[in-house]
Structure formats: C-alpha cells, structure tokens
C-alpha cells in the first residue's frame, strides 16, 4: 500500500508495504510507524501540515477513522498538534525530547479509557505471591520440565472445575489445553482450520482477531449483527469451517446472543460439520443478572470454548485456556508444535493454586463490585449528552453511539485532550455489507484507570463530548 497524498504544503509519501511483516497488527499500527519514522528522520519537519484524514485515507485505501485515530494518537504522544479548523501539523522531530515509540507499541494516554483492559493496580499481588510459594512448595520436580503439551495437569484440572462450576462448560481436564491468551488460541485454531475457506466472524468485532487470522494467511468473512447478537442465519449462505462469536456479551455492541440463535448456530455446526469458537468475552463480569452460561454447554462436540485471565487478572500473565471437543485435542497439540512452551510453567502452577484456594473467585467478586460502581458513575456523568449507551449489563467496556458523522470529531478531540478511547468504525469488518447498519460511536473502557485516576478520566471524557457539541 503506497501513495502520494497531497498535503497543504508538500506531498506526503508513505510506503506501508515495507512494514508488513509476520505478526503485523494492522493498518493503524503500520500507519503510526510510518508517520513516526517520517517525523523522526526529519522528512516531515516541525510545522509541516498533514493532509486531512479523509484525503490521506482515500489515497492509502484505508478507513477514514483509521487515519483519524492514528493522527489522534500521535497528537497525544506529542508528535503532532491539531486544532479544529486549522488542521494537523508536525511539532516534533528527531532532536525533540519525546522518545520514539517502538513499532507496534501504543503509548499510554493521560486519561486511559481504552477498552479491553482491567484495573491492573488492583492485581492481588500478596495473594499471587502466596499462591506461588505454596505451588512451588507442593510441585514435584518434573513440574520444572516441559511436560504435557496440553499444559500443567494441576491447572487443567483447576480450570475444568472452575469452568464447569462458574460458566456451565461441559469439559474435563483431558479436553483443556492451556494457551497464551485468547488471541493465541485463535491463532492456533486458524492453523488448524487453515485452507481456502474463510473463517466467519461478526461484522463488528475485535479487529486483533481479524488481523491475527490474516497474518497467518487466512481470510475472514463477516456475518451480520443486530439487537439479538450475531445473525447466525447468514452462515447458511457461507462455506466456512468455523465461526468466531462472542455469545455471552457481544463485543462491542454489548448484547448476548439470543437463545434461539444459540440453538440455531449449534444446529448449523452439527449439520455442516463446522465448529463454533465461543470467545467468552466478559462472561465473568455481569452486573444486572446471573451470567449468561457458555454456549459450549449446548454442544461440547462442536463448540470450542476460549477464556483467559487477561481481564480478570492481567493480560501480562499470558494465561488462557481452550475447552476443546475431544476430536480436536490432538490436532490442536499438533498445531501448537507438539510442546507446551508458550506459557510459563510457574505461572501455570500459581494459577492452579490461585483457583483451587478460592482466591480467584474472591478477586472476581471484589472486582465485579468495583467495576459496577464505576459503570454507574460513568453512566450518571454521561446522562447530559446526546448519546445512547449500550453494553451496560456486563464487561469492562461500554459503547457510546453518536449522531451520524460525530465519531471522527470525537476521536480527534479525544486525542488532543489525551483521552484514550476507540472508534467503533475500527471494529467494523471491511467487507461488512450495506445490510449491516453503519454506526458512529466510541468504545469506552471503564476498567482501565486506577481508582485515583477514574474521576479525572470521566471529567476529561465529558469535556471531549461537550467540545464536540454533544451536550443535550
């Protein structure tokens, strides 16, 4: 992807093709890296005006909001400056004090309301250290070797028991495989299903999964999403080996998959020999009623369950799990490469002890109360704006749907104000058709800030919405 884009002062050449490498995380990161390099090298000098996001997006073949979010992030990092009506321009160069961000690494905004992360300041450090001590004291010597490619038996037994009890999953330790998070699980399953047929995904969904599948050389095809969740009837018109869903709490629209559609997608899998990948997104953090049970329970032989500790504890643990149909266990191990070297063995032993001791349940209950309180504070603060709030029943995110055309301005102003959030358009599949309504919105992660920073983040967000003309 290479283009000359007409800027007010000079042409801007960005060659993104050179940046597409194994593990690349998508066009947004590629664009961020290209712009940083252009500023760092001095090719874009301080004061240089950049093309409007619409123009650059058209020239590069990107979504406008992809460019707008890249501009906003670089404003927040100090590389660029922007003012309504005046455009966007360079304020930093190779000799300036702001350090270059490593490729693929996002800087932390002043007010971090990006979705998908817990409040890691509440990580139960003392309990985790105690669990590590107990686990190592009890562990046999062989636990310090590579061992079972499915993962440590202690953790597989603990996770099987927990999922059966807390999420209604029908599984056993023999069907559990430990992985390095849900994304890693998706990558392994992509290798398993690799072929000419695309994997079906929701028309709105987490773009990192689409990027992960694409990086492995496989394509995705969208199915619709409406007020009842994924339109699983669309699968009847597709030739696909598997469909990836968030049935407990759709990401980002916030609705659980309707019971009739849960039954219908299982019927599709049994009829066609396909598989359903059940990403149990936010399944443990439900606030207004009992959690929606895992879809996997309806058909353990056709549904792969994916879960992790990324939002319940911390993403840096790199601890995830798959509850697999029996016939997929060996193929998944083969797709792993035959060894369990993705997840730290000591972390597995610690997590097993943390779960079996009851500390995991205790931590989740405590955080559920804390996140619900934050959600209520945020909803109350947003009541004076011309927006609709969705996804309130569960999870660490909420979706603010905006008037048509407002997303670009809100994302840009958020970048200027140092408020981290995510534009909804980033989560729309590029092949989604006209039958999937195109919404303007932003996704807010109310779990990310520490308690002491939450009030300031809410105030800053309200300031962004007010300056965008969204007050009632």
N, C-alpha and C positions, 0 to 999 in steps of 0.2 A: 504494500500500500504506500504509494509515493505521490507527492503532489506539490505543486507551487500554489500557494494561497496568496491572494492579493491583500496585503496589509496597507493601512493608510500611508505608511512611509516607505516600506520596501516589501518586495516579495519574500515570502517565508517558505523555505524548502524543508520539509520533514520527510525523511525516508524511514518508514516504520518497518519495512521488510527486513532490514538487517537485524532487527531486535526480536524477531520471532524465533525463540529458542525453545527446546524442551522444557516444559514446566512454566512457560509464559502464562501470565494470569489475566490476559485480556487486553483489548484495545485501549482501555483507560490507562492502564499501567504503562503500556508502550508509549502512549502519547505523553504521559508525565515524564518518562525518562528522556524522550526526545527533546522536550522543551527545556528540561533542566540542563541537559548537555549543551543545548544551543546557547543558553544564558551563561553557563559555567565557562564555555570556551571563548566567550566574548563575541560570538557571531551575532547574538542579539544583545546589543549594548543597552545600558540603562537609558530609559526614555523612549525606547523603540515601542511603537504602537503595534499591538497584535490585531489580527483580523477578528471581526465579530465571530462569535461562536457559530452562528448559523453558516457563515461563509466558509470557515475552516472545516466544519463538519461536512458540508457539501463537497468540498474539494477532496477530503480524505476518505469520503464514503463512510463516515461514522454517524451515529445518532447525535443530534444536537446536544442533548443533555450529557453525553459522554464528554464532549468538549467543554461544556459549561462546568461540569463537576471538576474536570482537570484544571481549568482556569481558577475555580474557587479554591481548590486545594493549594495551588501554587501561590494564591493571594494569602491564604492562611499561613503558609510556610515562609512568606516574605520574599519570594522571587518576583512576584508581580504585584501591581496595585490596580484597583478598579474603582470607578465611580459612575453612578448612574448618569447616562447622557454624555459621559466623557470617554468611555471605552476602557480598554485594558492595556497596560503598558508594563515594561520591564523596569524594575527598581533595583535589581541585584545582579552582580556579575561575579566572575571568578575571584576577584580580590575582596569581595564583601565578606562580612562576618558570618552570614548564615551558611552552615555546612551543607554540602550536597547530601541528599538522602540516597542511600543505596537503592539500586534498581529494585523495584517491586516492594519497597518498604514505605508505608504511609507514615507521615508524621502525625503526632498526636495533637489535635486541635486544642485550643484553650478551653473550650466547653465541649466535652466529648459526648455527643448523643448519637454516635454511630450505632447501628443495630448489630446484634449478634454476639454481644459480649456481656459477661456478668460483672458484678462489682468485685473485682479481684482483691480489693482492700479487705474484704470480708473472708478471704480464704482462711480456713480453720488451721492455722499454722501449728499451734500447740497440739491439737488432736492428730494432725497428719504426722508430726514428728513422733508422737507417742505410738501411733499405729506402725510407723516404720520400725521403731525399736522392737515392738512386740513381734512384728512379722519376721524380722531378721533373726530374732532370738529363737523362733519356732521353726524357721526354714531349714530343711535338710540341705546337705552340701550340694546335692545335684541341682538344687534350685538356682545355683550360680552358674550352671551350664545352660546351653541353648534350649534343650528340652523339646517339649511337644510343640510342633509348628502352629497348633491352634492357640497357644498361649498357656500361661501357668494354670494348672488344674485348680488351684485354690481360687483364682479369680473367676474362672469359667463356672465353677460351682456357685460361688457367691453371686455372680451376675445372673445365672439361670434362676436361682432362688428369688433374687430381687425382682427380676422382670416378671416372673410368674405371679409374685405377690402384689407388686405395685402397678404393673402395666397390663396384667392379664395375658401376657405372652405364654404360648404353649411351646415349651422348649425343654432341653436338658443340657447338662454340661458338655455332652458329646457333640451337640449341634452349635455350640457357641464358639466363635473364632474372634480373638482379640485383634484389633487393628488400631491404627494411629489416628482415630477420629473418623467422623462420617465422610468427610471428603476422601480420605484414604480408602474407606470401604467402597465408595462409588468408583474410585479408580480401579480397584481390584475387580469389581463386578463388570466394569467396562472391558477389561481384558478377558473376562470370562465370556461375555456376550459378543466379543468382537466379530465384526462381519460387515456385510453390505447393508444390513437393515439398521435403520437408526433407532436409538433409544427414545421412547416417548417421555416428555416432561411437561409440566404445567406451563401454560402460556405466560404466566407470571410466576417467577421462582428465583431461587438463589443462583445468580449468574456464575458463581465459582464452580458449581457443579457442571454447568454447560461448558465452561472453559476447560475443566479437568477432562471431560469426555472428549472435547475437541482436540486437546493437546495429545491425546492418545490415538488420534487419527480416526475417531468415530464421530458420527453426526447425531444431532438430536432433532426431534420433530415435536412441535407443541400440540397439546390438546387444550380445549377451552377451559375457562374458569368463570364461574358466576357466583351468585349468592349462596349456592349449595355446595361450593367447592369445585373440584375438578369435574369437567364434563366427560366422564369416563366413556360415555357412548361414542365419543369420537374415535375410540380405539378400534371400533368395528370397521372403520374405513382405512386403517393403517396396517402395514406389515412390519411389526416390531417384536423383538424378543422380550422386551421388558418395558415397564413404565415406572418412573420415579415420582412418588407422591408424598405430600405432607398431610396425611389424612386427619391427624389429631388437631392440628391448628395450622391452617394454610399460611405459608409464608410467601408474600407479605399481607394478603388480604384478610387473614385472621379468622376465617370461618372453618369449622370442622366439616369433614366430608359427610354429606347427608347419608343416613342409614341405608336408603335404597341404592345409593351409588356405591357404598361399601360392598353391598351384596353383588351389585352388577359388575364391579371390577374383578371380584373374586370369580364370578361366573365366567367372565372373559378369559381369565388366566387358565381356569380349568378346561374351558372349551378349546382354547387355541394352543395350550402348552406353553404360554408365556408366563412371565414372572412379574410380580408386583414388588417394588422396592419401597418399603414403608419407612420413610425418614421420620422418626418420632420427634418432630420439631416441637419443642416447648411442651412435650407431653406431661412433664412433671410439675409445671408451674401453671396450674389452673386455679382461678380465683373465685368464680361465681357458682360453681357446682363441682361435682365429682369429676375427676379427669376422664376424658374420653379414652376408652380402652384401645389397645393397639389393634390395628387392622389385621395383623398377623394371626390373631387368635381365630379368625374365621376360616383360615386355610393355611396351616403351617407348612403344607407341602408345596404351596405355590407362592408364598409371600416371604421375602427376606426382610427381617427387621434390623434397622440400624439405629444405634444410640451412642451417646458419648457422655463424658464428664466435662465437656467444653463449656457449657453454660451453667451446669450445676456446681462446678468447682472452678476450673480454669482451663482455657484452651492450651496452655503450655504443657500440660500434663501429657498431651498426645495419647489419650486413652479413649478408645472406642470399642464397640462390640457389634458383632453380627450374630443374629439368631437365624440359622440357615435351615432350609429344607434338607433332609438327610442326604438327598442325592446331589446336593451342591457342595457338601463339606470337602470332599476330596478334590473336586475341580477348583474350588477356591484356594485350597492349600497349594495346588499346582500353580495357580495364578500368582500366589504370594512368592513363588520361587522355591517352595519346599522347606523354608526355615522361618522361624519367628525371630527376626532381628529388627523389626520395625518399632517395637515398644519395649522400653526399658523394663527388664525383669524385676528390679527392685520396686519400681513404681507399680507393677502388677501385684506383687506381694503386698505392698502397702495398701493398695486399693481394695484388695480382698479382705484384709483385716479391717479397714475403714468401714466397709459394707457390713461384714458379719458382726462387728461390735455394736452396730446401731448408730454409729456416728454419722454415716451418710444420710440416713433418714432424718436424724435430728437437724443436720445442717440444711437440708432441703426445706423442712418445715419452717425453720427460722428465716430462711431467705424468702420463702413464699410470702410470709407476713410482711417482710421488709419491702419486697417488690410491689406487693399490692398497695401498700401505703404510698409508695412513690407514684404508682399509676394514678391513684386517686388525686394526689396533689397536682399532677400534671394535667389531668382532665379538668379539674377545677380552674386551673390557670388559663386553659385554652378555651374556656366557655365564652369568652368575649370576642372570638374570631369567627369569620365566615368560612368555617371548615367543617368537614364531617370526620369523626374519629371512628376508626374501625380496629378490630383486633383486641378488644379490651378484656375478653374473657380469660385470656391465657398469655403466657410468654413474657418476654422482656422487651418486646417492641410494640409500637402502635403505628398505624397508618393514618396520616392526615391527608384526606382527599381535598384537593384545592379546586377553585374555579378554573375553568379552561384557560390555558395559557399562563398560569401563575407559577408553575413549577420552576421554570428557568430562572425567574427573578428571585424566588425564594432560595434556590440553591446558590445563586451568585451572591446574594446578600448574606447568606449564612457563611460563605467563605470569607467575605470581607469582615464579618464580625467574629471570626474564629470559632464558629459553631459547627461541629461535625455532625452531619446527618447524611441521608442517602436519598437521591431522587428515585421515585418509583419507576421512571422510564428505564433505568438501568436494569430493572428486573423483568422487563418485558422481552419475551423471546423475539429475536429479529425476524422470524418467519411467522409470527402470530398474524392471523388474517383479520380482515375487517369485521368478522363476526365476533371477535374478542374486543370488547369496548376498551378504548384507549383513554386512560385516566391521567389526570395530573395529580401528583401527590408527592409527599416525602415520608420516609420511614424514620421513626424516632426510636432510638434505643434508650429506654429509661433505666436499664440495669447497669450501664457502664460507669457513670460517675460515682466516686465515693460520696458518702453521706454529706460530708462537709462542703462538697462542690455542687451538690444537686440543685440547691436553690438558685445559685448563680447561673447554672446552665439553663434552668427553666426561665429565668428572667431574660437571659440573652436570647433564647428561642422566641419568647414573646416579643422582644424588641425587633427581631428579624421579621416576624409576621406582621407586626404593626407597620414597620417601614415599607413592607410590600403592599400596603393598602388593604389588608385583610381584616381590619377591625370592623365589628358589626356597626 
